[in-house]
Amino acid sequence: MERIKLTSVKVDKKEQHTFKKICLENGMNFQKLVNRALCLYNTDKRFRKTIDSKIDLSKRF
């Protein structure tokens, strides 16, 4: 069974542009960020609470 899944998501353009700038400095990429965030969300209750309590960025679209 393949361990990766290709998905498609809509992201805020301004946030994505800022992310790309930051990535040039530190070598992070979107795939690494998503995989790490998924792992932390699934295993770290404090991280999950932090993410769940943030503003709903989807209202910007």
C-alpha positions, 0 to 999 in steps of 0.5 A: 500500500502506498504511503502517500496520497495526492490531495488538493486544497485551497489556500489563502493566497497572501498566506501562501505567498508569505510562506514561500518567502519564509521557505526560501530562508529555512528550506521548509516546503508545503509537503513537509509542513503538512506532514509535520502538522498532521503528525502533531495534530494527531499526537499532541493535544496541546498542538491540536488545541492551539490549531482548533482555537485559531481564527477561521481563515477559510472566511477569507476566501 
